[in-house]
Each structure stands twice: as C-alpha cells, then as structure tokens.
Amino acid sequence: MDFRELRDENQDTLWIAHKAARLGAYQKLADDIFSALERGWREDPGVNSRLTTAATKILRNVAEELGHLPTRSVIQVERATVDYLINGVKPEDVR
C-alpha cells in the first residue's frame, strides 16, 4: 500500500491530522519549556540556549499554523554577464 493511500485512509484517526491536536501538542511543549526556564535552567547557558531555540521554533510553527506569518515568496533573478575594462591592462596579460 502506498504511503499516500495509508495516510488518506487514517487521516481521521491520527491526532496529528487535527489542527487543534497539533496546537495542543505545541502548547504542552512550550509550557514545559517555559516552566523549565522559570525553575532555574537559566544557570546553564547551554541548556538555556537550546530551550530558548526550541521555544522560538514552537512559537514560529504555531504562528505559521494559524496563518499569522506572511507567505514567503521566491524571487527569480536572471544571471547577468559583466565585462570589466581596466585601462592600461591587456586581457591576455592577465591570464
């Protein structure tokens, strides 16, 4: 059975398929991180940094989930060829 078929058949039974459940999981993780920071993890800069990074990612994911972040756009830029002319230098002398 293909993964997509399996996913489509079980969409209603997977907790991750429900927006409210996903947001609840994010909220639980964020609450645990904030509680850990309040209990004194601030004394260890390495742990503090990792917990803060995780909390920031969670908050960003929730904002994306709720549609509060602007859509990212991809900008196509054409490549340009640039020729330089240096007065007094012959191109064959540079090679």
N, C-alpha and C positions, 0 to 999 in steps of 0.2 A: 504494500500500500504506500502511496506517495505521501510525503510529509504534509503537503497542502491539503490532501483529502482527509488525513488524520486530524489536522488542525481544524478544518471546517466542520467535521463531524463532532468534535469535542469542544467546540467554541463555547457552548453554553455551560459546560461543566468545569472549565478551567477558571480559577479565580483571577488569573492574570488577564483574562479576556474582558473582565468587567472594570470599567473606569473607576468606579467607587472603591473597589477592592485594591486596585493599584495605588490609588491615592491614599488609602488607609495604610497600606504597607509602607509607603514613603513617610507618612506621618509618624508611624511607630518607630521607624529607623531614626528619623530626625529627633523625635522626643528622647530616644535613648542616647543619642549623641549629645544633645544639649544637656541632659541630666549628667552624663559623664563629665562634661566640661565644667558644670557647676559644682560637682563633687571634688574638684581639685586636680583634675588631669592637667591643669594649666602649668603645674610644676615641671612637667616633662615636655620640653619644646617639640620633640619629635612626634610624640603621641598627639599633642595639641595640634600640630600642623596637619597630621593625617586626618584627625577627626574634623577639623575645620574644612579641609578639602572635601571630605565625604559629605559634610552638611551642605556645602556650596553646590555640589553636584546634585544632591537631592532637591534642593530648592529650585535649581535650574530645570530639572526634569519635571517637577510639579508645575512650574510656570509654563513649560512647553505643553504639558498635558492639558492645561486649562486654556491654552491659546493666548497667553499673555505676552509672548515674545513675538517680535515681528518676524515675518517669513524671511529666510535667508535667500538672497539672490546670487546667482552665479553670473559674473560679468565676463563676457568673451572679449579678449583683446587680441587684435591682429599683430603679428610679428612685423617689425619694420627692419629693413636693412639700412645701416648707416655707413656712409663712406666718409672717412676723415682725410683732410688735406692738410699736411703740415708743410708750411713754407720752408723751402731750403733743404728738404729731405726727399731723396728719391726713394720710391717704394721698393725698388729692387735692392737697395742698400739695407733695408730694414729686415728682410727675410733672411 
